[in-house]
């Protein structure tokens, strides 16, 4: 009987560690939070153009003010799910500085398709359109090419991903028994740090900015949330835009 249980647990472990969804994409439409609207806010009749976001995740390696971030999230991928085969280890784990550029697997996912500069700019465009703070929202390739009163830009400094597959200190040869009984099989953490900027197109000056630093995690079971490892990035972006636009709704009437 013990042999059968061990073989069953091993089979479950192999299936979880080898079977995972192929690809996930950044889809702003999957965010649960509604996009902020400001119908009753009196704002000046101004237009805004959204330009591609700036990927500044590498600046932490030479910017002294980001030294703590560089230490917390070093370059590349780290860790291994194979640690879960070591007795007394609570889990195997991986960390990814740029999840879309990673060649190693996630908890229940193989690849994440994410264009930081384009996808986040498109998300900002959708939120700005919905907000009603500007009479017209357009897109442009650069600040210089924008045909609007203001330009909306984002600077992305962190998209950290952390994943764990739980071995419960018993190794993957035993922990699948707990997974089958309904215990979590792992977790995925998503982080997103963005500085939103509103630029006066004529002068090129940044007239307003907002720093957003968000993080959240999702719990995996063998029965649910397969392939959802990176599903929180759209939600974090939605939260960041809602917070930024709320503050802007207060400051916008005073901007020149």
C-alpha positions as CSV (number, residue, x, y, z in Angstrom):
1,X,0.0,0.0,0.0
2,X,2.8,2.4,0.9
3,X,4.5,1.6,-2.4
4,X,1.3,2.4,-4.3
5,X,0.9,5.7,-2.5
6,X,4.5,6.6,-3.2
7,X,4.2,5.8,-6.8
8,X,1.0,7.8,-7.1
9,X,2.6,10.8,-5.4
10,X,5.6,10.5,-7.7
11,X,3.3,10.4,-10.8
12,X,1.4,13.5,-9.6
13,X,4.7,15.3,-9.0
14,X,6.0,14.5,-12.4
15,X,2.8,15.7,-14.0
16,X,2.8,19.0,-12.2
17,X,6.5,19.6,-12.8
18,X,6.3,18.7,-16.5
19,X,2.8,19.7,-17.6
20,X,2.2,23.4,-17.9
21,X,0.4,25.9,-20.1
22,X,2.5,26.9,-23.1
23,X,2.0,30.7,-23.4
24,X,0.4,33.6,-21.6
25,X,0.1,37.1,-22.9
26,X,-0.4,40.5,-21.3
27,X,-4.0,41.3,-21.8
28,X,-5.3,44.5,-20.2
29,X,-8.9,43.4,-20.8
30,X,-8.5,40.7,-18.2
31,X,-8.0,43.2,-15.3
32,X,-10.9,42.9,-12.8
33,X,-10.8,46.4,-11.5
34,X,-12.9,48.9,-13.6
35,X,-11.1,51.7,-15.3
36,X,-11.5,55.0,-13.5
37,X,-13.9,57.6,-14.8
38,X,-14.2,61.3,-13.8
39,X,-17.5,62.5,-15.3
40,X,-18.2,65.1,-12.7
41,X,-14.7,66.6,-12.6
42,X,-14.3,70.0,-14.3
43,X,-11.0,69.8,-16.2
44,X,-9.6,72.1,-18.9
45,X,-10.2,71.1,-22.6
46,X,-6.9,69.6,-23.3
47,X,-5.6,66.7,-25.5
48,X,-3.0,64.1,-24.7
49,X,-0.9,61.6,-26.7
50,X,0.5,58.4,-25.4
51,X,4.0,57.4,-26.4
52,X,5.7,54.1,-25.9
53,X,6.8,53.5,-22.4
54,X,10.5,53.5,-21.5
55,X,12.0,50.2,-20.3
56,X,14.4,51.3,-17.5
57,X,14.7,48.0,-15.6
58,X,18.5,48.1,-16.2
59,X,19.0,51.5,-14.7
60,X,19.2,50.0,-11.2
61,X,22.7,48.7,-12.0
62,X,24.3,52.1,-12.3
63,X,21.9,54.4,-10.5
64,X,23.0,54.7,-6.9
65,X,19.5,55.6,-5.7
66,X,18.3,52.2,-6.9
67,X,21.0,50.1,-5.2
68,X,18.5,48.4,-2.9
69,X,16.4,47.4,-5.8
70,X,19.4,46.0,-7.7
71,X,20.3,43.9,-4.6
72,X,16.8,42.6,-4.2
73,X,16.2,41.8,-7.9
74,X,19.5,40.9,-9.5
75,X,19.8,40.4,-13.3
76,X,18.4,37.4,-15.0
77,X,16.8,34.2,-13.6
78,X,17.6,32.7,-10.2
79,X,16.6,29.6,-8.3
80,X,15.3,26.2,-9.4
81,X,12.2,24.1,-8.8
82,X,14.6,21.2,-8.4
83,X,15.3,22.4,-4.8
84,X,11.9,20.8,-3.9
85,X,13.5,17.4,-4.2
86,X,15.9,18.2,-1.3
87,X,14.6,17.0,2.1
88,X,13.5,19.8,4.5
89,X,13.3,22.4,1.7
90,X,9.8,23.9,1.9
91,X,9.7,24.6,-1.9
92,X,11.5,24.9,-5.1
93,X,11.5,28.5,-6.4
94,X,12.5,30.7,-9.3
95,X,12.9,34.5,-9.6
96,X,12.8,36.4,-12.9
97,X,13.9,39.9,-13.4
98,X,12.4,40.1,-17.0
99,X,9.8,37.4,-17.1
100,X,9.1,37.9,-20.8
101,X,12.8,37.2,-21.6
102,X,13.1,34.1,-19.5
103,X,13.9,30.7,-21.0
104,X,13.0,28.7,-17.8
105,X,9.5,27.7,-16.9
106,X,7.2,29.4,-14.4
107,X,5.1,27.5,-11.8
108,X,2.5,26.4,-14.4
109,X,3.5,28.3,-17.5
110,X,6.3,28.0,-20.1
111,X,6.4,31.4,-21.7
112,X,5.1,35.0,-21.1
113,X,4.6,37.2,-24.1
114,X,5.0,40.8,-22.9
115,X,6.2,43.9,-24.8
116,X,6.8,46.3,-21.9
117,X,7.1,49.5,-24.0
118,X,4.0,48.8,-26.3
119,X,1.7,46.8,-24.1
120,X,1.8,49.2,-21.1
121,X,1.4,52.2,-23.5
122,X,-1.7,50.6,-25.0
123,X,-3.1,50.0,-21.5
124,X,-2.5,53.6,-20.6
125,X,-4.2,54.7,-23.8
126,X,-7.3,52.6,-22.9
127,X,-7.5,54.0,-19.3
128,X,-7.0,57.6,-20.5
129,X,-9.8,57.2,-23.0
130,X,-12.1,55.9,-20.3
131,X,-11.2,58.5,-17.7
132,X,-12.7,61.5,-19.6
133,X,-10.0,63.8,-18.3
134,X,-9.0,64.9,-21.9
135,X,-11.1,65.9,-24.9
136,X,-9.0,63.6,-27.1
137,X,-6.5,60.8,-26.5
138,X,-4.2,59.7,-29.3
139,X,-1.0,57.7,-29.8
140,X,2.4,58.9,-31.0
141,X,5.8,57.4,-31.6
142,X,7.7,60.1,-29.7
143,X,7.2,63.3,-27.7
144,X,8.3,65.3,-30.7
145,X,5.8,63.7,-33.1
146,X,2.8,64.0,-30.7
147,X,0.0,66.3,-31.9
148,X,-1.5,67.1,-28.5
149,X,-1.3,69.6,-25.6
150,X,0.3,66.9,-23.4
151,X,2.2,63.7,-23.7
152,X,1.7,60.7,-21.4
153,X,4.8,58.5,-20.8
154,X,5.7,55.8,-18.4
155,X,9.1,54.7,-17.1
156,X,9.2,51.0,-16.1
157,X,11.8,50.0,-13.5
158,X,10.6,46.7,-12.2
159,X,8.6,43.7,-13.5
160,X,9.9,41.0,-11.0
161,X,8.3,37.5,-11.0
162,X,8.7,35.0,-8.2
163,X,7.3,31.5,-8.2
164,X,7.2,28.6,-5.7
165,X,6.2,25.0,-6.0
166,X,5.6,23.6,-2.5
167,X,7.3,20.5,-1.3
168,X,6.2,21.0,2.3
169,X,9.7,20.0,3.5
170,X,8.9,16.4,2.4
171,X,10.2,16.6,-1.2
172,X,8.1,16.2,-4.3
173,X,7.9,12.5,-3.7
174,X,5.5,13.0,-0.9
175,X,4.0,16.5,-1.2
176,X,1.7,15.6,-4.1
177,X,-0.4,13.7,-1.6
178,X,-1.2,17.1,0.0
179,X,-1.8,18.7,-3.4
180,X,-4.4,16.0,-4.3
181,X,-6.1,16.6,-1.0
182,X,-6.5,20.3,-1.8
183,X,-3.4,21.9,-0.3
184,X,-1.8,24.7,-2.5
185,X,0.8,23.5,-5.0
186,X,2.5,26.8,-5.3
187,X,2.3,30.6,-5.6
188,X,3.3,33.2,-8.1
189,X,4.2,36.8,-7.3
190,X,4.1,39.7,-9.8
191,X,5.6,43.2,-9.3
192,X,5.2,46.3,-11.4
193,X,6.9,49.6,-10.8
194,X,6.1,52.5,-13.1
195,X,6.6,56.2,-13.0
196,X,3.9,58.0,-15.0
197,X,4.7,61.4,-16.5
198,X,2.6,64.1,-18.1
199,X,4.8,66.2,-20.4
200,X,4.0,69.6,-21.9
201,X,4.5,68.9,-25.6
202,X,5.6,72.5,-26.5
203,X,8.3,72.9,-23.8
204,X,9.1,69.2,-23.2
205,X,8.9,69.8,-19.4
206,X,7.4,67.1,-17.1
207,X,4.6,69.0,-15.4
208,X,3.3,66.1,-13.3
209,X,4.4,62.6,-12.4
210,X,3.2,59.7,-10.2
211,X,5.2,56.8,-8.9
212,X,3.4,53.4,-8.7
213,X,4.8,50.4,-7.0
214,X,2.5,47.4,-6.9
215,X,2.8,43.8,-6.1
216,X,0.4,40.9,-5.6
217,X,0.4,37.1,-5.6
218,X,-1.7,34.2,-6.8
219,X,-2.0,30.8,-5.2
220,X,-2.0,27.7,-7.4
221,X,-3.8,24.4,-6.9
222,X,-3.4,21.3,-9.2
223,X,-7.2,21.8,-9.9
224,X,-7.2,25.5,-10.7
225,X,-5.2,28.6,-11.9
226,X,-3.0,26.7,-14.2
227,X,-1.3,29.1,-16.5
228,X,-2.3,32.2,-14.4
229,X,1.3,32.8,-13.2
230,X,1.6,36.2,-14.8
231,X,-2.1,37.2,-14.8
232,X,-1.6,39.9,-12.2
233,X,0.4,42.2,-14.3
234,X,-2.7,43.7,-16.1
235,X,-4.4,44.1,-12.8
236,X,-1.4,45.9,-11.3
237,X,-1.3,48.2,-14.3
238,X,-5.0,48.9,-14.0
239,X,-4.5,49.8,-10.3
240,X,-1.5,52.0,-11.1
241,X,-3.4,53.9,-13.8
242,X,-6.5,54.4,-11.6
243,X,-4.4,55.8,-8.8
244,X,-2.4,58.0,-11.1
245,X,-5.5,59.3,-12.9
246,X,-7.3,60.0,-9.6
247,X,-4.4,62.2,-8.4
248,X,-4.2,63.8,-11.9
249,X,-7.9,64.7,-11.8
250,X,-7.1,66.9,-8.8
251,X,-4.0,68.5,-10.2
252,X,-5.0,68.8,-13.9
253,X,-7.1,72.0,-13.5
254,X,-4.1,73.8,-12.0
255,X,-1.7,72.8,-14.7
256,X,-0.8,75.3,-17.4
